[in-house]
Amino acid sequence: MHAKYLSVPEAALYLNTSVRFVRRLIAERRIAFHKFGIHVRLGLADLDAFVGAGRVEPITTASVYRDLRKAA
């Protein structure tokens, strides 16, 4: 299996965010990364996992009723 690694600017383009945001994620250890000497690289699988972890499901009628029953 061949893993694909991106540099910080490439990861920012992939996530459609700023380089500063990606660097902050790394500094806060909110995203997995690899260090190769002084170089920081982010795996595509790690970026996809980060995006997937932030997924929020839409509100449906069934979920509203379910939440109302829990509150009662």
Gaussian input, Z-matrix of N, CA and C with variables (Angstrom, degrees):
# hf/3-21g

backbone

0 1
 N
 C     1     B1
 C     2     B2     1     A1
 N     3     B3     2     A2     1     D1
 C     4     B4     3     A3     2     D2
 C     5     B5     4     A4     3     D3
 N     6     B6     5     A5     4     D4
 C     7     B7     6     A6     5     D5
 C     8     B8     7     A7     6     D6
 N     9     B9     8     A8     7     D7
 C    10    B10     9     A9     8     D8
 C    11    B11    10    A10     9     D9
 N    12    B12    11    A11    10    D10
 C    13    B13    12    A12    11    D11
 C    14    B14    13    A13    12    D12
 N    15    B15    14    A14    13    D13
 C    16    B16    15    A15    14    D14
 C    17    B17    16    A16    15    D15
 N    18    B18    17    A17    16    D16
 C    19    B19    18    A18    17    D17
 C    20    B20    19    A19    18    D18
 N    21    B21    20    A20    19    D19
 C    22    B22    21    A21    20    D20
 C    23    B23    22    A22    21    D21
 N    24    B24    23    A23    22    D22
 C    25    B25    24    A24    23    D23
 C    26    B26    25    A25    24    D24
 N    27    B27    26    A26    25    D25
 C    28    B28    27    A27    26    D26
 C    29    B29    28    A28    27    D27
 N    30    B30    29    A29    28    D28
 C    31    B31    30    A30    29    D29
 C    32    B32    31    A31    30    D30
 N    33    B33    32    A32    31    D31
 C    34    B34    33    A33    32    D32
 C    35    B35    34    A34    33    D33
 N    36    B36    35    A35    34    D34
 C    37    B37    36    A36    35    D35
 C    38    B38    37    A37    36    D36
 N    39    B39    38    A38    37    D37
 C    40    B40    39    A39    38    D38
 C    41    B41    40    A40    39    D39
 N    42    B42    41    A41    40    D40
 C    43    B43    42    A42    41    D41
 C    44    B44    43    A43    42    D42
 N    45    B45    44    A44    43    D43
 C    46    B46    45    A45    44    D44
 C    47    B47    46    A46    45    D45
 N    48    B48    47    A47    46    D46
 C    49    B49    48    A48    47    D47
 C    50    B50    49    A49    48    D48
 N    51    B51    50    A50    49    D49
 C    52    B52    51    A51    50    D50
 C    53    B53    52    A52    51    D51
 N    54    B54    53    A53    52    D52
 C    55    B55    54    A54    53    D53
 C    56    B56    55    A55    54    D54
 N    57    B57    56    A56    55    D55
 C    58    B58    57    A57    56    D56
 C    59    B59    58    A58    57    D57
 N    60    B60    59    A59    58    D58
 C    61    B61    60    A60    59    D59
 C    62    B62    61    A61    60    D60
 N    63    B63    62    A62    61    D61
 C    64    B64    63    A63    62    D62
 C    65    B65    64    A64    63    D63
 N    66    B66    65    A65    64    D64
 C    67    B67    66    A66    65    D65
 C    68    B68    67    A67    66    D66
 N    69    B69    68    A68    67    D67
 C    70    B70    69    A69    68    D68
 C    71    B71    70    A70    69    D69
 N    72    B72    71    A71    70    D70
 C    73    B73    72    A72    71    D71
 C    74    B74    73    A73    72    D72
 N    75    B75    74    A74    73    D73
 C    76    B76    75    A75    74    D74
 C    77    B77    76    A76    75    D75
 N    78    B78    77    A77    76    D76
 C    79    B79    78    A78    77    D77
 C    80    B80    79    A79    78    D78
 N    81    B81    80    A80    79    D79
 C    82    B82    81    A81    80    D80
 C    83    B83    82    A82    81    D81
 N    84    B84    83    A83    82    D82
 C    85    B85    84    A84    83    D83
 C    86    B86    85    A85    84    D84
 N    87    B87    86    A86    85    D85
 C    88    B88    87    A87    86    D86
 C    89    B89    88    A88    87    D87
 N    90    B90    89    A89    88    D88
 C    91    B91    90    A90    89    D89
 C    92    B92    91    A91    90    D90
 N    93    B93    92    A92    91    D91
 C    94    B94    93    A93    92    D92
 C    95    B95    94    A94    93    D93
 N    96    B96    95    A95    94    D94
 C    97    B97    96    A96    95    D95
 C    98    B98    97    A97    96    D96
 N    99    B99    98    A98    97    D97
 C   100   B100    99    A99    98    D98
 C   101   B101   100   A100    99    D99
 N   102   B102   101   A101   100   D100
 C   103   B103   102   A102   101   D101
 C   104   B104   103   A103   102   D102
 N   105   B105   104   A104   103   D103
 C   106   B106   105   A105   104   D104
 C   107   B107   106   A106   105   D105
 N   108   B108   107   A107   106   D106
 C   109   B109   108   A108   107   D107
 C   110   B110   109   A109   108   D108
 N   111   B111   110   A110   109   D109
 C   112   B112   111   A111   110   D110
 C   113   B113   112   A112   111   D111
 N   114   B114   113   A113   112   D112
 C   115   B115   114   A114   113   D113
 C   116   B116   115   A115   114   D114
 N   117   B117   116   A116   115   D115
 C   118   B118   117   A117   116   D116
 C   119   B119   118   A118   117   D117
 N   120   B120   119   A119   118   D118
 C   121   B121   120   A120   119   D119
 C   122   B122   121   A121   120   D120
 N   123   B123   122   A122   121   D121
 C   124   B124   123   A123   122   D122
 C   125   B125   124   A124   123   D123
 N   126   B126   125   A125   124   D124
 C   127   B127   126   A126   125   D125
 C   128   B128   127   A127   126   D126
 N   129   B129   128   A128   127   D127
 C   130   B130   129   A129   128   D128
 C   131   B131   130   A130   129   D129
 N   132   B132   131   A131   130   D130
 C   133   B133   132   A132   131   D131
 C   134   B134   133   A133   132   D132
 N   135   B135   134   A134   133   D133
 C   136   B136   135   A135   134   D134
 C   137   B137   136   A136   135   D135
 N   138   B138   137   A137   136   D136
 C   139   B139   138   A138   137   D137
 C   140   B140   139   A139   138   D138
 N   141   B141   140   A140   139   D139
 C   142   B142   141   A141   140   D140
 C   143   B143   142   A142   141   D141
 N   144   B144   143   A143   142   D142
 C   145   B145   144   A144   143   D143
 C   146   B146   145   A145   144   D144
 N   147   B147   146   A146   145   D145
 C   148   B148   147   A147   146   D146
 C   149   B149   148   A148   147   D147
 N   150   B150   149   A149   148   D148
 C   151   B151   150   A150   149   D149
 C   152   B152   151   A151   150   D150
 N   153   B153   152   A152   151   D151
 C   154   B154   153   A153   152   D152
 C   155   B155   154   A154   153   D153
 N   156   B156   155   A155   154   D154
 C   157   B157   156   A156   155   D155
 C   158   B158   157   A157   156   D156
 N   159   B159   158   A158   157   D157
 C   160   B160   159   A159   158   D158
 C   161   B161   160   A160   159   D159
 N   162   B162   161   A161   160   D160
 C   163   B163   162   A162   161   D161
 C   164   B164   163   A163   162   D162
 N   165   B165   164   A164   163   D163
 C   166   B166   165   A165   164   D164
 C   167   B167   166   A166   165   D165
 N   168   B168   167   A167   166   D166
 C   169   B169   168   A168   167   D167
 C   170   B170   169   A169   168   D168
 N   171   B171   170   A170   169   D169
 C   172   B172   171   A171   170   D170
 C   173   B173   172   A172   171   D171
 N   174   B174   173   A173   172   D172
 C   175   B175   174   A174   173   D173
 C   176   B176   175   A175   174   D174
 N   177   B177   176   A176   175   D175
 C   178   B178   177   A177   176   D176
 C   179   B179   178   A178   177   D177
 N   180   B180   179   A179   178   D178
 C   181   B181   180   A180   179   D179
 C   182   B182   181   A181   180   D180
 N   183   B183   182   A182   181   D181
 C   184   B184   183   A183   182   D182
 C   185   B185   184   A184   183   D183
 N   186   B186   185   A185   184   D184
 C   187   B187   186   A186   185   D185
 C   188   B188   187   A187   186   D186
 N   189   B189   188   A188   187   D187
 C   190   B190   189   A189   188   D188
 C   191   B191   190   A190   189   D189
 N   192   B192   191   A191   190   D190
 C   193   B193   192   A192   191   D191
 C   194   B194   193   A193   192   D192
 N   195   B195   194   A194   193   D193
 C   196   B196   195   A195   194   D194
 C   197   B197   196   A196   195   D195
 N   198   B198   197   A197   196   D196
 C   199   B199   198   A198   197   D197
 C   200   B200   199   A199   198   D198
 N   201   B201   200   A200   199   D199
 C   202   B202   201   A201   200   D200
 C   203   B203   202   A202   201   D201
 N   204   B204   203   A203   202   D202
 C   205   B205   204   A204   203   D203
 C   206   B206   205   A205   204   D204
 N   207   B207   206   A206   205   D205
 C   208   B208   207   A207   206   D206
 C   209   B209   208   A208   207   D207
 N   210   B210   209   A209   208   D208
 C   211   B211   210   A210   209   D209
 C   212   B212   211   A211   210   D210
 N   213   B213   212   A212   211   D211
 C   214   B214   213   A213   212   D212
 C   215   B215   214   A214   213   D213

   B1=1.4480
   B2=1.5186
   B3=1.2907
   B4=1.4585
   B5=1.5265
   B6=1.3341
   B7=1.4669
   B8=1.5248
   B9=1.3140
   B10=1.4571
   B11=1.5233
   B12=1.3292
   B13=1.4514
   B14=1.5211
   B15=1.3363
   B16=1.4518
   B17=1.5261
   B18=1.3152
   B19=1.4612
   B20=1.5297
   B21=1.3120
   B22=1.4683
   B23=1.5324
   B24=1.3377
   B25=1.4719
   B26=1.5378
   B27=1.3260
   B28=1.4642
   B29=1.5306
   B30=1.3453
   B31=1.4587
   B32=1.5258
   B33=1.3234
   B34=1.4647
   B35=1.5318
   B36=1.3114
   B37=1.4613
   B38=1.5264
   B39=1.3215
   B40=1.4606
   B41=1.5316
   B42=1.3453
   B43=1.4588
   B44=1.5253
   B45=1.3309
   B46=1.4544
   B47=1.5320
   B48=1.3284
   B49=1.4549
   B50=1.5203
   B51=1.3152
   B52=1.4579
   B53=1.5303
   B54=1.3124
   B55=1.4620
   B56=1.5268
   B57=1.3239
   B58=1.4640
   B59=1.5253
   B60=1.3287
   B61=1.4621
   B62=1.5305
   B63=1.3137
   B64=1.4722
   B65=1.5222
   B66=1.3164
   B67=1.4694
   B68=1.5289
   B69=1.3354
   B70=1.4588
   B71=1.5236
   B72=1.3374
   B73=1.4605
   B74=1.5223
   B75=1.3240
   B76=1.4692
   B77=1.5234
   B78=1.3273
   B79=1.4648
   B80=1.5232
   B81=1.3322
   B82=1.4612
   B83=1.5253
   B84=1.3366
   B85=1.4774
   B86=1.5188
   B87=1.3420
   B88=1.4644
   B89=1.5177
   B90=1.3272
   B91=1.4571
   B92=1.5320
   B93=1.3240
   B94=1.4619
   B95=1.5265
   B96=1.3297
   B97=1.4565
   B98=1.5168
   B99=1.3185
   B100=1.4625
   B101=1.5173
   B102=1.3238
   B103=1.4573
   B104=1.5279
   B105=1.3184
   B106=1.4568
   B107=1.5254
   B108=1.3225
   B109=1.4560
   B110=1.5176
   B111=1.3304
   B112=1.4599
   B113=1.5247
   B114=1.3166
   B115=1.4583
   B116=1.5239
   B117=1.3243
   B118=1.4652
   B119=1.5117
   B120=1.3252
   B121=1.4556
   B122=1.5209
   B123=1.3238
   B124=1.4580
   B125=1.5200
   B126=1.3183
   B127=1.4581
   B128=1.5238
   B129=1.3247
   B130=1.4605
   B131=1.5239
   B132=1.3252
   B133=1.4666
   B134=1.5203
   B135=1.3428
   B136=1.4632
   B137=1.5268
   B138=1.3206
   B139=1.4669
   B140=1.5224
   B141=1.3315
   B142=1.4618
   B143=1.5319
   B144=1.3367
   B145=1.4662
   B146=1.5225
   B147=1.3311
   B148=1.4599
   B149=1.5259
   B150=1.3198
   B151=1.4600
   B152=1.5301
   B153=1.3220
   B154=1.4625
   B155=1.5207
   B156=1.3239
   B157=1.4594
   B158=1.5280
   B159=1.3192
   B160=1.4515
   B161=1.5128
   B162=1.3113
   B163=1.4680
   B164=1.5252
   B165=1.3194
   B166=1.4635
   B167=1.5161
   B168=1.3168
   B169=1.4605
   B170=1.5280
   B171=1.3273
   B172=1.4630
   B173=1.5272
   B174=1.3126
   B175=1.4580
   B176=1.5312
   B177=1.3183
   B178=1.4649
   B179=1.5276
   B180=1.2886
   B181=1.4636
   B182=1.5221
   B183=1.3224
   B184=1.4610
   B185=1.5292
   B186=1.3323
   B187=1.4606
   B188=1.5274
   B189=1.3373
   B190=1.4660
   B191=1.5247
   B192=1.3200
   B193=1.4626
   B194=1.5217
   B195=1.3176
   B196=1.4540
   B197=1.5266
   B198=1.3219
   B199=1.4660
   B200=1.5134
   B201=1.3387
   B202=1.4678
   B203=1.5236
   B204=1.3254
   B205=1.4699
   B206=1.5120
   B207=1.3289
   B208=1.4763
   B209=1.5267
   B210=1.3256
   B211=1.4584
   B212=1.5260
   B213=1.3084
   B214=1.4749
   B215=1.4990
   A1=108.90
   A2=116.61
   A3=122.55
   A4=108.78
   A5=116.25
   A6=120.58
   A7=109.40
   A8=115.66
   A9=121.91
   A10=108.39
   A11=116.18
   A12=122.02
   A13=109.99
   A14=115.76
   A15=121.51
   A16=109.81
   A17=115.85
   A18=120.49
   A19=107.68
   A20=116.56
   A21=120.14
   A22=111.15
   A23=120.02
   A24=118.35
   A25=113.20
   A26=117.46
   A27=120.39
   A28=111.02
   A29=116.73
   A30=120.74
   A31=110.51
   A32=116.97
   A33=120.54
   A34=110.26
   A35=117.42
   A36=120.48
   A37=110.88
   A38=117.06
   A39=122.39
   A40=110.72
   A41=116.68
   A42=121.70
   A43=112.81
   A44=116.44
   A45=122.47
   A46=110.73
   A47=115.82
   A48=122.86
   A49=108.65
   A50=115.98
   A51=120.16
   A52=110.16
   A53=115.12
   A54=121.10
   A55=109.28
   A56=115.81
   A57=120.39
   A58=111.05
   A59=117.33
   A60=121.03
   A61=110.90
   A62=117.30
   A63=120.78
   A64=109.80
   A65=117.83
   A66=120.72
   A67=111.15
   A68=117.45
   A69=120.38
   A70=110.54
   A71=118.01
   A72=120.86
   A73=111.14
   A74=115.68
   A75=120.59
   A76=110.28
   A77=117.51
   A78=121.65
   A79=111.71
   A80=116.94
   A81=121.80
   A82=112.15
   A83=116.82
   A84=123.05
   A85=111.60
   A86=116.71
   A87=121.62
   A88=111.81
   A89=116.73
   A90=121.39
   A91=107.88
   A92=116.07
   A93=120.44
   A94=109.62
   A95=116.03
   A96=121.06
   A97=109.54
   A98=115.31
   A99=122.07
   A100=108.32
   A101=115.19
   A102=119.47
   A103=108.58
   A104=115.43
   A105=122.62
   A106=105.91
   A107=116.22
   A108=119.68
   A109=108.89
   A110=116.72
   A111=120.33
   A112=111.93
   A113=116.78
   A114=121.49
   A115=110.85
   A116=115.71
   A117=122.19
   A118=107.73
   A119=115.94
   A120=121.30
   A121=108.91
   A122=114.97
   A123=121.40
   A124=108.68
   A125=116.15
   A126=121.10
   A127=111.01
   A128=115.88
   A129=120.09
   A130=111.20
   A131=116.91
   A132=120.03
   A133=110.57
   A134=117.39
   A135=120.85
   A136=111.11
   A137=117.27
   A138=120.79
   A139=110.82
   A140=116.49
   A141=120.15
   A142=111.31
   A143=117.32
   A144=120.86
   A145=110.75
   A146=117.24
   A147=121.37
   A148=110.60
   A149=116.68
   A150=120.77
   A151=110.09
   A152=116.90
   A153=121.07
   A154=112.58
   A155=117.73
   A156=121.66
   A157=111.41
   A158=117.28
   A159=120.76
   A160=113.89
   A161=117.12
   A162=120.98
   A163=110.58
   A164=115.58
   A165=122.83
   A166=107.59
   A167=116.00
   A168=121.39
   A169=110.06
   A170=117.69
   A171=120.30
   A172=111.17
   A173=115.09
   A174=120.82
   A175=108.86
   A176=115.65
   A177=121.40
   A178=108.67
   A179=116.12
   A180=120.70
   A181=110.40
   A182=116.73
   A183=120.80
   A184=111.02
   A185=117.75
   A186=119.66
   A187=111.41
   A188=117.89
   A189=120.83
   A190=109.46
   A191=117.81
   A192=121.08
   A193=111.22
   A194=117.23
   A195=121.62
   A196=109.88
   A197=118.10
   A198=121.43
   A199=112.02
   A200=117.06
   A201=120.07
   A202=111.22
   A203=116.80
   A204=119.91
   A205=110.77
   A206=117.72
   A207=120.51
   A208=111.04
   A209=117.22
   A210=121.05
   A211=112.27
   A212=117.24
   A213=120.48
   A214=112.88
   D1=132.11
   D2=-177.41
   D3=-106.90
   D4=111.61
   D5=-179.86
   D6=-84.57
   D7=140.88
   D8=179.05
   D9=-101.22
   D10=128.93
   D11=179.02
   D12=-116.06
   D13=142.96
   D14=179.94
   D15=-118.05
   D16=148.92
   D17=172.34
   D18=-75.56
   D19=172.54
   D20=-179.00
   D21=-61.45
   D22=-47.90
   D23=177.60
   D24=-61.96
   D25=-37.38
   D26=177.64
   D27=-66.34
   D28=-38.64
   D29=177.97
   D30=-65.45
   D31=-37.56
   D32=177.57
   D33=-63.22
   D34=-41.63
   D35=176.67
   D36=-64.81
   D37=-41.68
   D38=-179.55
   D39=-61.89
   D40=-40.89
   D41=-179.41
   D42=-86.97
   D43=-5.91
   D44=-177.40
   D45=58.73
   D46=45.50
   D47=178.69
   D48=-130.67
   D49=-177.35
   D50=177.91
   D51=-85.93
   D52=159.28
   D53=176.12
   D54=-63.11
   D55=-37.53
   D56=-179.81
   D57=-59.83
   D58=-41.14
   D59=179.15
   D60=-62.73
   D61=-43.95
   D62=179.86
   D63=-64.76
   D64=-41.77
   D65=177.71
   D66=-63.03
   D67=-36.22
   D68=177.51
   D69=-67.45
   D70=-40.34
   D71=176.13
   D72=-58.68
   D73=-40.67
   D74=179.33
   D75=-67.91
   D76=-46.85
   D77=-177.91
   D78=-62.27
   D79=-36.36
   D80=-179.95
   D81=-85.80
   D82=0.66
   D83=-179.36
   D84=57.35
   D85=37.02
   D86=178.56
   D87=-90.61
   D88=-8.45
   D89=179.70
   D90=-139.18
   D91=143.93
   D92=179.59
   D93=-73.70
   D94=142.64
   D95=178.34
   D96=-148.14
   D97=166.75
   D98=179.60
   D99=-123.91
   D100=140.89
   D101=176.54
   D102=-109.80
   D103=128.22
   D104=174.59
   D105=-117.40
   D106=90.69
   D107=-173.79
   D108=68.45
   D109=-120.06
   D110=178.28
   D111=-93.25
   D112=-4.27
   D113=-176.28
   D114=-90.36
   D115=138.08
   D116=176.84
   D117=-108.64
   D118=131.01
   D119=179.40
   D120=-130.67
   D121=147.23
   D122=179.57
   D123=-119.25
   D124=131.73
   D125=179.42
   D126=-77.31
   D127=143.85
   D128=177.39
   D129=-58.91
   D130=-39.02
   D131=179.32
   D132=-64.15
   D133=-37.80
   D134=178.37
   D135=-67.54
   D136=-39.63
   D137=177.61
   D138=-65.10
   D139=-43.02
   D140=178.62
   D141=-64.57
   D142=-37.42
   D143=177.48
   D144=-65.81
   D145=-39.22
   D146=178.13
   D147=-63.17
   D148=-44.29
   D149=179.34
   D150=-65.20
   D151=-42.68
   D152=179.89
   D153=-64.14
   D154=-34.99
   D155=-179.80
   D156=-68.02
   D157=-23.94
   D158=-179.42
   D159=-91.68
   D160=5.79
   D161=-177.76
   D162=-68.98
   D163=133.85
   D164=177.42
   D165=-119.78
   D166=125.26
   D167=-178.89
   D168=-74.41
   D169=146.75
   D170=178.40
   D171=-70.21
   D172=156.59
   D173=177.99
   D174=-79.05
   D175=132.96
   D176=175.89
   D177=-120.95
   D178=165.37
   D179=178.17
   D180=-59.68
   D181=-41.61
   D182=-179.16
   D183=-63.50
   D184=-39.90
   D185=-179.50
   D186=-69.65
   D187=-32.92
   D188=177.40
   D189=-66.11
   D190=-47.31
   D191=178.56
   D192=-61.80
   D193=-41.33
   D194=179.23
   D195=-61.67
   D196=-44.91
   D197=-179.86
   D198=-67.53
   D199=-34.53
   D200=177.66
   D201=-66.97
   D202=-36.98
   D203=178.31
   D204=-66.88
   D205=-33.51
   D206=178.26
   D207=-68.97
   D208=-33.34
   D209=-176.75
   D210=-75.43
   D211=-22.52
   D212=-176.01
   D213=-78.23

